[in-house]
Amino acid sequence: MKKYLVIGLMTIGVTFSGTAKETTPTQPVERTILLADEFKKVTSKELTPKVVEELLKQYPTSKLGGVYKNSKGEFKLIMVLKSGTRRTVYIDSHGNWLNRK
């Protein structure tokens, strides 16, 4: 009789341990999205002389397709290369090139 009781309890234990799961409370994942400082379209007249000088050094045969400026004084320039392709470059108001993607 004791053997049947032990076997029955073991069967119940194995059944419930196989279906038991370790539960962790699920919380929504919080993602932080850093919004880049938005660039606003401006005219080429707002380019500083140092920026114009650097542009003439790096892109002497290219045309300026678009000029954008953010609140930090950084420029986003769309250059139209001689081959017709467009390249977006970033430069600060002091003529230093910025690496952005």
Secondary structure as UniProt FT lines:
FT   HELIX           2..19
FT   STRAND          40..41
FT   HELIX           44..46
FT   HELIX           49..58
FT   TURN            60..61
FT   STRAND          63..69
FT   TURN            71..72
FT   STRAND          74..80
FT   TURN            82..83
FT   STRAND          86..92
FT   TURN            93..94
FT   STRAND          97..98
//
